[in-house]
Amino acid sequence: MRKTQMALAAVALVASTAAMAADVTVSGRFDYGYANAGSGGTKDVTGVQGGLLAPNFVNVTGSEDLGGGMKASFNWVNLVTNTGALVNANANVGISTGAGGVKLGRVTDDFLTGVLAFDVTGGGNMGSSVSPILQYGATGAFHSNAVQVDGSVAGVNFGATYIGQDTASSNSLESSAGATVTSSNAGDSVFNARSGAQGDYSLKANTDIGGIRIGAALSRRSTAAASATANTLAAKTHQFIGAGTNFGDLTVNAQYMKLDTTTVTGGNGSYPLAEAVTATAGYYSYSDSTTASNAGSLMSVGLKYAFSKRTTGFANYEKVTGNAVAMQGAVGYDGGKTVGITILGLAHSF
């Protein structure tokens, strides 16, 4: 009898575990390819490497239906460096309804995602508008000890991130800002702003009016240091305004960013050249009201070929001038001179 009870208990445990596992999803994306950063900058890397479009990552998510239109969830995202190490990007729990939700823990910043809503690459390509944001410390890509709210009201989508407690320790994902590359190991760091302080926040909102997409974002940072080695906590405010539309198959976006004293204006677009081939292009001009050396430009043209829904070949050429920095996946190529960057690779999602 005892053995039977133990066996039934084991079966129940397995069934329970299987039921829970049914709501858990594992996904991710990996890319590897060839990069040639040319010469002239301080980050001249040539050879095969990973994370060329964006940092490679593995994502584990889960959810539970609570009834009454409510759902609980968790999200655990780890970036994968070229050495195979895992670096946490997101680790949060949340609760949501059809109108919106709230997350607690480590989240992706809303100023960043607000800007990338007006980027045809979604930040996943060289030459995207993520480059100036991270270069001048407008926001870290990820924040710990945060509260994040998102939702939609009357056709307006909104989001807000509030850092509820100082980050006790930082890593390469949230430790540096300014015009210095944080690591000499390509793919092992993300060029980023310093770790968040209690009270820092970011806001975003966007909507569609008659086929015209418009959006704005705002962030306040007490930790956006002027360089990778600076420790001053001078408060800085950053603003973004974006607009976009479609002309048939052509998608275009215009962007304006005021990142403290640095102004970045530009745009990007994409167009399907054939059933499986898409072309992308972007251009951004930098100026600064107080630091003339921050001026520069960033240009990018690229092609993507969809072998399938999950496998994509890509090629990209990028040129930076002045003090502009090109984000290539998880590492930055900085200038001071004109630098040309070429990549060719293959990406697979699962």
N, C-alpha and C positions, 0 to 999 in steps of 0.2 A: 504494500500500500504506500509506504513511504517513497519507494522508488518511483511509483506511478505519479505521486504528487510532485516529486522533483522533476520528472520528465515533463509533466504538464506545465509546471512553472517555467521550465526552460523553453518550451514551445511558445508560451505566452510572451516571454521576454523577447524571443526572436521575432515574433509577430509584431510586438510593440515597436521594436527597433526598426523593423521593415516599414511599418506605418509612418514612423517619424522620418525615415530616410526618403520616403516617397516624395516629401515636400522639399527636399534638399537638391539643389542643382549645382553642378560644377561646370564652370566655363572658363574661357581664357583666350589668349592670343599670343602667338610667337612669330617673330620675323627675324631673319638673318640675311645678310647680303654683303655687298662690297661697298666701301665708302672711301672716297678720296677727297681730302679737305684742301688740296692744293698747297699753296705756300703763302706766307705773309702774316698769318695770324699766329697766336701763341698756342693753338690747339690743332696742330697739323697731324691728323691721324689718317693713315691709309691702310686698308686691309679689310679682312672679313670680320664682321662684328654683328652683334644682335641688337634688337631694339632700335632699328633705324627709323621706322615710322613713329613709334611710340614705345615706351618701356614695355617689355614683355610682362605678362601678368597671368595669375591664376585667381579666379573668383569663385568663392563658395557662398551661396545664398540659400536661405530657407524661409518658409512662411507658414503661418497657421491661420486658418479661418476661425475667427472668434464669434461669428454670427452677427446679425444686425448690420451687415455691411462693413464690419471692422476686421482688420487683418493685422497680425503681429508678424515681424520679420527680423532677420539678421542679415548682415552683409560683411564678408571678410575677404578683402582683396590684398594680395601680396604681389609686389613687383618682383621680377626675376632678373637679377643682374647677369652680366656676361660671365661671372664666375660661378653662377648657379645659386647664389645666395638669395634668400627671400627678404624683402624689405616691406614692412606693412604700410599699405596706403589707406585702407578703410577697415574699420572694425567697429561696428555699431549695431544697436538694436533699435527697433522703431515700431510705431503703431500708426495705422492709416485708415482712412475711409475713402470713399469715392471722390471727396472734395479736396483731400490733402492729407498730410501726415507730419509726424515729428520723428527725428532720429536723435539718439544720444550716443556719443562716443567719438570715434575718429572718422571724419567725413571729408569729402571733396569740397573745396571752397566755392561759395556761390558767385563771387565776383568773376572767378575764372570760368565757371560754366556759363555764366551770363554772357561773357564775351564770345566764348566758343560756339554759342548758339548762332552766331553770325560769321562763322568760318566754315567754308565748304569742306575742310579737312577735319573739322571737329577737334582740332588740336593734334590730330594724329598724323602729321606730316611735317617735314622740314618746311620752313617758310610760313608757318601758321602764326596767328596773332598771339599764341602763347609765349612766343619768344620775348617781346618787349615786356610783357606782364611779369614774367619771372626774372628778367634781367634787372629791372629797376625795383624789384621788391614790392610790387603792388600787392601781392598776396602770395602766400604759400599755396602750393597745390592741395595740401592736406592739413587738417587741424585736429589735434587731440583735445579731449575734454570739452567738446563742443555740443551745442544744441542747434539742430537744423530743422527748419520748418519749411514746407513747400505746399503749394495748392493752386487752385484756380477759382477765380471769381469773375463772373460776367465776361468771360472770354479772355481775361488777363491772367497769365501764368506768373507766379511769384515764388521767391525763395529768400530765405534769410539764414545766415550762419552767425552764431554768437559763441565766442570762446568763454566758457564759464569758469575756467581755472587756468593759471599759468602752466605751461608745459614744463615739467620738472627737468627733463633732459631732452636734447634734440639730436637728430641724426642728419644725414646728408640730404634728406628729403625736405627738411624745414629749418636748416641751420644757417644758410648763407644768402646774401644778396649782393647786388653791385655788379661790377663788370669783370669779375674774376671767376674762372671756371673752378668749381668746387673739388674736382677730382681729376687726376690724370688717367684714370682707368675708364675708358669709354664704356658707357652703359652702367656704371656702378654708382652713379649719383644723379640727382635731379637738381639742376640749377634753380635756386629757390629763395624764398624769403625766410627770415629768421622765425624761430618758433613763436607761436602766438601767445599773447598776454591776455589776462583776464580783462574783459571789456571790449576787446577788438571785435569788429563785426563786419559783415558784408551783406549787401542786398541786391536783388535782381528782379526784373519784371520784363515781360514781353507779351505782345499780342499781335494779331493780324487784322488789318483794316483794309478791306477791299483788295486783298491780294498783296498788300504791302506789309512786310514784317517790320516791326519797330521794337526796340528794347533799350533798356538802360540798366546800369549797375553802379553801385557805390560801395567803397570799402574804407574803413578807418583802421589804420595800423599804427600802433605805438612801437612796433618792432621792425619797421622797414628801414634797416640800417643803410647807410650810404655806400658801404663796401662790404666785402666778405669778412673783413676783420674788424669792422666797427662794432662797438657795443652800446652806442648811445640809443636811447629809446625815445627819440623825438617823434611826436605824433605826425602822421602823414595821412592825407586824404586823397583818394583816387576815384576818378569818374570815367564812365564809359557811356557812349551813345552809339547805337547801331541801327541800320536799316537794310532791308534786302527784299528782293522780289525775283520772280521768274519771268523770262521772256521765252515762252515755249519750253524747250529743254535746257535753255541757258539759265543758270542760277548765279546771281550776283549779290554781293554784300558790300556795304560801305561802313567804315568804322572810324570813330574818333575816341581817343583815350587821352586823358590828362593824368599821368602817373606822377604825382607830386609836381615837380617842376618840368618834367619831360612830357612833351606833347607828341603823340603818334597818330598820324592820319593815314588811311589807306583803304584798300579793298581787296576782295578776292572773288573768284568765280570758278565754276565748273561747267563742262559741257561734254555730253556723250558723243564721241566721234564715231563710234560703231556700237553694235549690240553689247559688246563686252569691254570696250575701251572708253575710259573717261579721262579727260584732260582737266587739270587744275592749274590755277595761277593766282599769285598774290603779290602785292607790292605795298610796303609801308615806309613812310618817311618820318624820321625822328628830328625833333628840334628841342631846345632847352632854353628856358628864359634866364637861367643863372649859370649854367655850365655848358659852354659852347662845345666842349669836347664830347658831350653826349650825342651830338648830332650824327646822323648817318642814315642809311637806308637798308632795306631788306627786300630782296626779290626772289621769287620762287616760281618755277614751272615744273609740272610733273605729269606723268601718265600712269594709269592703273589698268591692269588687264585682269578681268575676273575669269579665272579658270573654272570656278564654281561659286556657289554662295559663300563658301568658307575659305577658299584659297585664292589669293590675289598676288600677281606679280606687279612690281612697281619700279619706276625710275624717276629720279628727281634731280634737277639742277638748281642750285641756290647761290646767290651772290650777296655778300654783305659789304658795305662800305662804312667808313668812319668808325664809330664806336658801337655799331649795331652788333648784336650777338645772334647767331643762328642756333636754335634748338634742334638738335638731331636726336630724336628719341630722348634718351636720358642724359645727354651730355651737351654742353654748349661749345660752339666754335666762336671765339671772339676775335675782334678785328683790331682796330687801330690802323688797319690797312685794308685794301680791297682783297677779299678772299672768295674764291669760287669753290663750291662743294658739290660733288656728284655722288649719288647713291644708286644702287641697283640691287634689288632683292626680292624675296618671296615671303609672304605672310600667310599664316593659317590660323583660323579661329575654330574653336570647338565649344 
